[in-house]
Amino acid sequence: MKVAVLGASGRAGSEIVKELAARGHEVLAVARRAEAIPSGTGITAQAGDAGDPAALASLIAGNDAVISALHFDIPAETLLAAVRQAGVPRLLVTGGAASLEVAPGKRLFDKPDFPPEWKAPAMGGILFLDALRNEKEIDWTFFSPAAVIFEGPRLGHYRAGGNQLVTDDAGESRISFADYAIAMVDELEQHRHSRDRFTAAY
């Protein structure tokens, strides 16, 4: 499969690029600084600015899917416009955990101990998901991670969920960037969450 990865030099993006290449996909890895993108067989590094929809559209055209590992300072409509113009049928987004439910009708974002410094970026993810839910043309998937996503070993396993935060027996919700990448590429290949959101944690 031909896959464009946006934000390919970041912690999530770089792991997704490596996981895709390891499985034999043809990867167009896009970041503002191409030199920071992982190198390897099947990976084409390309400098690009996701804030310019027309330029991004010409860059990603011809791919089977786009995986966005961008921060939410790029508005959903900007990214959707580029994907539409390029004619790419699928968009997978590395999302945030804040909109996941921790109890019926109560999001992680709504908890009183939700860190104040995380609220602005978390709201960006919530608004992005809201925008995707109104999208009728592109086949999108929003992947909310565990509450804590960290640099750690590739264990090769995870537990998937839907709109509820996945926690372990100790009540913790964690996953490494490497295993997050496995779950993202599994979704790309298995296509289980068309126009839907899912999550994954240990």
Helices and strands as residue ranges (DSSP letters): E 2-6, H 11-22, E 26-31, G 34-36, E 43-47, H 53-60, E 65-68, H 76-86, E 90-94, E 101-103, E 106-107, G 108-110, G 116-118, H 119-133, E 139-144, E 148-150, E 159-161, E 174-176, H 177-190, E 196-201
